[in-house]
């Protein structure tokens, strides 16, 4: 990861123990910040549109329509898993199934599937994401909580440079957000004695489910995200990750 100031991490059961090398501050006294990844830390839709253009040569509205159809199919399958209507499959398998469906519908040429199958591992971070995560990781325990598979999260961490101390994938519990089990697994990863974790997301539906599971919530707006309703009352509203850092640990 980037930066000179890095945490040492060791795993003890389900408890994450983090010590900052500079301050030697135990993780139990640090804020715990848990991030949705797809759409919140990375531009999921824009990255898929870009990858579709690179692989197929189509662009503009055509590429946008294909990306929307792709994400829509994956979202429908995730909802079916969360509702117990279909067996669990990790997100990379759902991606492949959605691409195969686009081929059957005549929207993609068959030869494009191989080039697009790993597109979820090549997503571009939002402009504030890398610097914001570096700021937060220096003074907070940072956890990714994502519907992305373990394989996709590894690819995102490696290729996009996203910095976190721990990951919780939907694959770990065999269901998808907003199922309560995902948030409960995330809460179980918080250091013993630490403050109640925040979930940070650009999707109001995600934050509502996190709050129902006992987490604190922080909304960060992103293009294409799910905006809060008038009756939502999240704990923090931040303009970006730098603002979030200022609100959590001070300017």
C-alpha positions, 0 to 999 in steps of 0.5 A: 500500500501507499504512504510511509505510515502503515499499520501492522495487522495480525488476526486473532480469531475474529478480532482484528488487532491493529497497532499504528507504528508511529503512535503505537495506538491500539486499535480499540481506541480508534474509530472503526470505519467500514466501507461499501466498495462498489459505487462508494470507493470505485466508479463501478458503472463508469469503469464497466462502460470504459471496459466495454468500450476497450473490449468491444469498440462500442461507446457512448449510449451503447456502452452505457446501456450494456453496463446498465443491463449488466449491473441490473442483471447482477443486482437482480440475482443478488436480491434473489440470493438475499431474499432466499429465492436462489442459491448463493454464487459469488459476484464474479460468477454472477458477472459471468452469468450476466455476460452470457445472458447479454450474448444470448440476447444478441447484445454482446458478441461471444468473443467479448465475454473473455475480455469482460469477465474480470472487469470488476477487478479493474475498476477506477477509484473515485478521485478522493478515494485513495488519499481519503483512505490513506488519511483514514487508515492512519488514524482509524481501523478501515474495513471493506464490506462488500458484495464483491467476491473475495477474488474481486476484492483482491483485484481491486486492492491490488490494481486500484491501490485501495487501502484497508486493514480487513475485508468482509465479502458477501462470499464470507456469509453466503448472502448479499447486502442488504441481508443482515448477516453481512453487517453482523459479520462486519461488526464481528470483525471490529476490535474488542472494545472499539467504538460502534463502527460506521458504515460509509456508503453512497447507497441509502438502502445500504445504510438503512440496513446497516443501521438496523443491524446496529451500525452507525452510518455515514453517507457520501454522495456519488454519481449514480448512488442511491440518495437519502430520502427525506425521512433518513437520519444518518449519523454523518453526511460527508461531501467526500472522504477528506470531509469524512476524515475531518468529521471523524478525527478532526481537521 
